[in-house]
Amino acid sequence: MRRIPRGIVDEQVARTKFTLARHAPAPELAEVVDYHWVLHGDLDGCHDQHVLPNVAVHVTFFPGARGVYGPDHTLFTHRLEGRAHGLGVRFRPGCFRPFLGAPVRTVADRSAALEDVFGHCGTEAAESVRNASSDAEMIAAVDKLLIAKRVTLPPAARTAAAAVETIAGDPRITRVDHLAASVGLSARALQRLFAEHVGCTPKWAIRIYRLNDAAHRLADEESPD
């Protein structure tokens, strides 16, 4: 089973504050994008939503949170207030470097402006999302942006993506040497590959999946140990 870390802390409370729907990207983007996620909330007051560290690059189109967010190593907190809505894109880990034009480690633990990565087209897409009257319109605007900048993945990016998919598909992989053996690389080569294309170390990628597994168990069990 392929795991995708969603990162939402305390999902039961989160469901009372906002809705979060995930949508497939356009077929042309299926190789590089996992999904679009659309959030809607109508809060009486505010809500601080905590999100676990992640291994993917997210591109977000929200008032006050618009940009390219790289993999991180700390808990992220986003404050939702009043009527909140917007869209985010979760890229497949290992697949964002061609869009960025630089090693993904350069956006680890930080964000970059949409315009720095997508130019004026990023501004236009953000404006289209802001003015959209439906989820479908938001998704279409972002798909158009990404298709316009679509690139062919180089072999190294495909290898990096496959390595992360190996982690996602096998919870028994808990050590870097296990992962290196599974993908046929030395541990050192795997470290270099992840720095360039994923943005974090293989050890941290494995840990992120385990943290998310633990969070799901805590949320699902009535009285977790």
Secondary structure, DSSP 4 states (H G I P E B T S, - for coil): -------BSSHHHHTTT-EEEEE---GGGTTTEEEEEEEEEEEEEEEEEEE---SS-EEEEETTEEEEE---SS-EEEEEEEEEEEEEEEEPTT--HHHHTS-GGGGTTSEE-HHHHHTHHHHHHHHHHHH-SSHHHHHHHHHHHHHHT--PPPHHHHHHHHHHHHHHH-TT--SHHHHHHHHT--HHHHHHHHHHHTSS-HHHHHHHHHHHHHHHHHHH-SS--
